[in-house]
Amino acid sequence: MLPIEKLETLTRRFDELQELLCAPVVLSDPPRLRKLNKERVDIEPLVIGFAKLRLLERTMADDRAAFADPELRELAELELAEHAAEHAKIEAELEVLLLPTDPNDERNTVLEIRAGTGGEEAALFAADLFRMLSRYAETRGWKLEVLSRSDAAAGGFKEIIALCSGERVYSHLRFEAGVHRVQRVPATEAQGRIHTSTATVAVLPEAEDVEVEIDEQDLEISIAASGGPGGQGVNTTNSAVQIRHKPTGLIVKCQDERSQHKNKARALKVLKSRLLNLERTKQEEAVTAERRGMVGSGERSEKIRTYNFPQNRVTDHRINLTLHQLDRVMQGELDELLGALRANWQEALIRQANVGPLGA
């Protein structure tokens, strides 16, 4: 059932905001103007949807009243069925809009992709996943900045870490976290046998300085010459920075920049995101098993998706969705996959909300 009282309150607040945004005292105060306008934009879809719902309910009441007239009854029944279907659709949309938002949805995101089991093929697959997500980022107008990378000898990446910036990045990429499995014939396979390899993807909301405070005494910082193919300018200076967070044992190394200071800043950015994610995981462990299963525990050990190249098939095991368009998915066409995952997640949230509190 929709919370009608809450929707009515939001409608009154929307009208109030409309008046406030025209008031000279607000127009002369840019910070307050931005804050009130954001609030108005956030609740506007709910208010518009609720107004449509009320209008439909009045129309449906007229349809029912027309049942008393034998000449109008058949037409009224047809119209009522159409209006009832539209009413149900709007109700479902409002249920989604009323879901509590994740404060991380608007954040930039640190992507960490690592080769898993499978040796050289796993490193090549890690590079394929990075290209796939890079192309998806391009389609959405996001910026992708490589923070750190470790190349494999035969090609691909042992590990690559990048910062993805743009509108609602975490909201879209959160469902990519987990173990990705590939089934294909490696280029080095002479007998045409299919090999299975894995790569892991971590999706971490970028931490803000005010959220994660790091005591300098808890850091062990070491400087070295950057690794990589010989002859590169980056090798000529001691610019690589490795930071170890002693309380947690987390280690971050950045070496892509010639500047030691830039590498240190990047390493701290990654470390803060990992610490924030670690704290979020601890908090999730405190809630019920049902909620953990719904939003994910943050663990990377569970296989989430299989990419089968011989059959041009991709299967997401979390929602049992199979698409025979792997070639398009690897080009960054992820909207169908991610849209289905988001819809499934929203449905789970709605079911949970209808049976009780979601938990802390």
C-alpha positions in Angstrom: 0.0 0.0 0.0 1.2 3.5 -0.9 1.8 5.9 2.1 -0.9 8.3 1.0 -0.3 10.7 4.0 3.4 10.9 3.1 2.6 11.7 -0.6 0.1 14.4 0.5 2.8 15.9 2.7 5.2 15.9 -0.2 2.7 17.6 -2.4 2.2 20.4 0.1 6.0 20.7 0.5 6.3 21.0 -3.3 3.8 23.8 -3.5 5.7 25.5 -0.6 9.0 25.2 -2.5 7.5 26.6 -5.6 6.7 29.8 -3.7 10.0 29.9 -1.8 12.0 29.7 -5.1 10.3 32.8 -6.3 10.9 34.8 -3.1 13.5 37.6 -3.3 15.1 36.5 0.0 15.8 33.1 -1.5 16.8 34.4 -4.9 19.5 36.6 -3.3 20.9 33.6 -1.4 22.5 31.2 -4.0 23.4 28.4 -1.6 19.9 28.3 -0.2 18.5 28.6 -3.7 20.5 25.6 -4.9 19.5 23.5 -1.8 15.7 24.3 -2.2 15.8 23.7 -5.9 17.5 20.3 -5.5 14.8 19.4 -3.0 12.1 20.4 -5.5 13.7 18.4 -8.3 14.0 15.3 -6.0 10.3 15.2 -5.0 8.8 16.5 -8.3 8.4 13.0 -9.9 6.6 11.8 -6.8 4.2 14.8 -6.8 3.5 14.5 -10.5 2.9 10.7 -10.2 0.6 11.2 -7.2 -1.4 13.8 -9.1 -1.9 11.5 -12.0 -3.0 8.7 -9.6 -5.6 10.9 -8.0 -6.9 12.0 -11.4 -7.2 8.4 -12.5 -9.0 7.5 -9.3 -11.7 10.2 -10.0 -12.0 8.9 -13.6 -12.4 5.3 -12.4 -15.1 6.4 -10.0 -17.0 8.0 -13.0 -16.6 4.8 -14.9 -18.1 2.8 -12.1 -21.0 5.3 -11.8 -21.7 4.7 -15.5 -22.4 1.0 -14.8 -25.9 2.1 -13.8 -26.7 3.1 -17.4 -27.2 -0.1 -19.6 -26.2 1.8 -22.7 -22.9 3.0 -21.2 -22.0 -0.1 -19.1 -20.0 -2.0 -21.8 -17.9 1.1 -22.7 -17.4 2.0 -19.1 -16.1 -1.5 -18.3 -13.6 -1.3 -21.1 -12.4 2.2 -20.0 -12.2 1.0 -16.3 -9.9 -1.9 -17.3 -7.6 0.5 -19.2 -7.6 3.0 -16.3 -7.0 0.3 -13.7 -3.9 -1.0 -15.6 -2.5 2.6 -15.8 -3.3 3.0 -12.1 -1.3 -0.1 -11.2 1.6 1.0 -13.4 1.8 4.4 -11.7 1.5 2.8 -8.3 4.5 0.6 -9.1 6.5 3.6 -10.3 5.7 5.5 -7.1 6.8 2.6 -5.0 10.2 2.7 -6.6 10.5 6.5 -6.3 9.6 6.2 -2.5 12.5 3.7 -1.9 15.2 5.1 0.4 18.2 6.3 -1.8 21.7 5.2 -1.2 23.8 8.3 -0.4 26.6 6.7 -2.4 24.6 6.6 -5.7 25.8 10.1 -6.7 29.4 9.4 -6.0 32.3 8.8 -8.2 33.7 5.3 -8.1 37.0 3.5 -7.7 37.1 0.4 -10.0 39.5 -2.3 -9.1 39.9 -5.2 -11.6 42.2 -8.1 -10.9 43.1 -11.3 -12.7 41.8 -14.4 -10.8 42.3 -18.1 -11.6 43.5 -19.0 -15.0 47.0 -17.5 -15.4 47.7 -15.6 -18.6 44.1 -16.0 -19.8 42.8 -14.4 -16.6 45.0 -11.4 -17.1 43.7 -11.0 -20.7 40.1 -11.3 -19.4 40.8 -8.6 -16.8 41.8 -6.3 -19.6 38.6 -7.3 -21.6 36.5 -6.3 -18.6 38.3 -3.0 -18.2 37.7 -2.2 -21.9 34.0 -3.3 -21.5 33.5 -0.9 -18.6 35.5 1.8 -20.2 33.2 1.7 -23.3 30.2 1.7 -21.1 31.5 4.8 -19.3 32.0 6.5 -22.6 28.4 5.9 -23.6 27.3 7.7 -20.4 29.7 10.6 -20.8 31.8 9.6 -17.7 35.5 10.2 -17.3 37.8 7.2 -16.5 41.2 7.9 -15.0 43.7 5.1 -14.4 45.2 5.4 -11.0 47.4 2.3 -11.0 48.1 -0.7 -13.2 50.2 -3.9 -13.2 50.7 -5.4 -16.6 51.0 -9.1 -17.1 53.9 -10.5 -19.1 51.8 -12.0 -21.9 49.4 -9.0 -22.1 46.4 -7.9 -20.1 46.4 -6.8 -16.5 47.3 -8.5 -13.2 45.5 -5.5 -11.7 44.2 -2.2 -12.8 42.6 0.5 -10.6 40.7 3.5 -12.1 38.6 6.4 -10.9 35.3 6.8 -12.8 33.7 10.2 -12.5 30.3 11.4 -13.7 26.6 11.5 -13.0 25.3 8.6 -10.7 28.3 6.4 -11.4 28.1 4.2 -8.4 24.3 3.8 -8.9 25.0 2.1 -12.2 28.3 0.3 -11.6 27.5 -1.2 -8.1 26.1 -4.4 -9.7 29.4 -5.2 -11.4 31.2 -6.0 -8.1 32.0 -9.7 -7.8 33.7 -12.6 -9.6 33.3 -12.7 -13.4 34.0 -16.0 -15.2 35.0 -16.4 -18.8 34.7 -19.6 -20.9 36.6 -19.4 -24.3 39.4 -20.9 -26.3 42.6 -18.9 -25.6 44.7 -17.8 -28.5 47.6 -20.0 -27.3 45.4 -23.1 -27.2 46.5 -25.4 -30.1 43.8 -28.1 -29.7 40.8 -25.7 -29.5 39.9 -26.6 -25.9 37.7 -24.2 -23.9 39.4 -22.8 -20.8 37.7 -21.3 -17.8 39.2 -18.3 -16.1 38.1 -15.6 -13.7 38.7 -11.9 -12.8 37.3 -10.0 -9.9 35.8 -6.5 -10.0 35.6 -4.3 -6.9 33.3 -1.2 -7.1 34.1 1.3 -4.3 32.3 4.7 -3.8 35.0 7.4 -3.7 35.5 8.4 -0.1 35.4 12.1 0.9 38.1 13.4 3.2 35.6 14.4 5.9 34.4 10.7 6.0 37.7 8.9 6.3 40.3 10.3 8.6 43.7 8.7 8.5 46.3 9.2 11.2 49.7 9.7 9.5 51.3 7.6 12.2 49.2 4.7 10.9 50.8 4.9 7.5 54.0 3.2 6.4 55.1 5.0 3.1 57.8 3.7 0.9 59.3 5.2 -2.3 60.8 3.2 -5.2 61.5 3.5 -8.9 58.4 2.8 -10.9 58.1 -0.6 -12.6 57.1 -1.2 -16.2 58.8 -1.6 -19.6 62.3 -0.3 -19.7 63.1 3.1 -21.3 60.0 4.8 -20.1 60.5 8.2 -18.5 58.6 7.1 -15.5 61.5 4.7 -14.6 64.1 7.5 -14.4 62.9 8.8 -11.0 61.9 7.3 -7.6 58.3 8.2 -8.1 56.4 5.0 -7.2 54.6 5.2 -3.8 53.4 2.3 -1.7 51.3 3.0 1.4 50.6 0.4 4.0 47.8 1.1 6.5 49.1 -0.6 9.6 45.9 -1.0 11.6 44.2 -2.9 8.7 47.2 -4.2 6.7 45.8 -2.7 3.5 48.5 -1.9 0.9 48.1 0.5 -2.0 50.8 1.2 -4.7 50.6 3.9 -7.4 53.3 4.5 -10.0 51.6 5.8 -13.1 52.7 9.5 -12.6 56.3 10.8 -12.7 55.5 13.0 -9.7 55.9 11.3 -6.3 53.4 13.7 -4.8 50.8 12.9 -7.4 51.3 9.1 -6.9 51.0 9.6 -3.1 47.7 11.6 -3.6 46.3 8.8 -5.8 47.4 6.1 -3.4 45.7 7.9 -0.5 42.5 8.3 -2.6 42.4 4.5 -3.2 43.2 3.7 0.4 40.4 6.0 1.7 37.9 4.3 -0.7 39.0 0.9 0.5 38.7 1.9 4.2 35.2 3.3 3.6 34.2 0.1 1.8 35.6 -1.9 4.7 33.5 0.1 7.2 30.4 -0.4 5.0 31.0 -4.1 4.9 31.3 -4.3 8.7 28.0 -2.4 9.0 26.3 -4.8 6.5 27.5 -7.8 8.5 25.4 -6.4 11.4 22.1 -6.5 9.6 19.9 -9.5 9.0 20.8 -12.3 6.6 17.8 -11.4 4.4 19.0 -7.9 3.9 22.6 -8.9 3.3 21.4 -11.2 0.6 19.3 -8.5 -1.0 21.9 -5.7 -1.2 25.0 -7.9 -1.3 27.6 -8.5 1.4 30.5 -6.9 -0.4 32.3 -10.2 -0.6 34.1 -10.9 -3.9 34.2 -14.7 -3.7 30.7 -15.3 -5.3 30.5 -15.8 -9.0 28.1 -13.3 -10.4 28.4 -13.7 -14.2 29.6 -16.1 -16.9 30.8 -15.0 -20.3 30.7 -17.9 -22.8 32.4 -16.8 -26.0 31.8 -20.0 -28.2 28.0 -19.6 -27.6 28.1 -15.7 -27.7 26.2 -16.0 -24.3 26.4 -14.0 -21.1 24.6 -15.2 -18.0 24.1 -13.2 -14.8 23.6 -15.8 -12.1 22.1 -13.4 -9.5 18.9 -13.1 -11.5 19.2 -16.1 -13.9 19.3 -13.8 -16.9 20.9 -15.1 -20.1 21.5 -13.0 -23.2 22.9 -14.3 -26.5 24.6 -11.1 -27.3 28.0 -11.3 -25.6 29.7 -9.5 -28.5 27.6 -6.4 -27.8 28.1 -6.7 -24.1 31.8 -6.8 -24.4 31.5 -3.5 -26.5 30.0 -1.9 -23.4 26.3 -2.4 -24.2 25.4 -3.1 -20.5 22.1 -1.2 -20.2 19.9 -4.3 -20.6 21.9 -6.3 -18.0 22.3 -3.5 -15.5 18.6 -2.4 -16.0 17.4 -5.9 -15.1 19.7 -6.1 -12.1 18.5 -2.7 -10.8 14.8 -3.7 -11.3 15.4 -6.9 -9.4 17.1 -5.0 -6.6 14.3 -2.5 -6.4 11.7 -5.3 -6.3 13.5 -6.9 -3.4 13.6 -3.6 -1.5 9.9 -3.1 -2.0 9.1 -6.6 -0.7 11.3 -6.0 2.3 9.7 -2.6 3.0 6.3 -4.3 2.9 7.2 -6.8 5.6 9.1 -4.6 8.0 12.0 -2.2 8.5 15.0 -2.6 6.3 17.4 -2.6 9.2 20.3 -0.3 10.1 
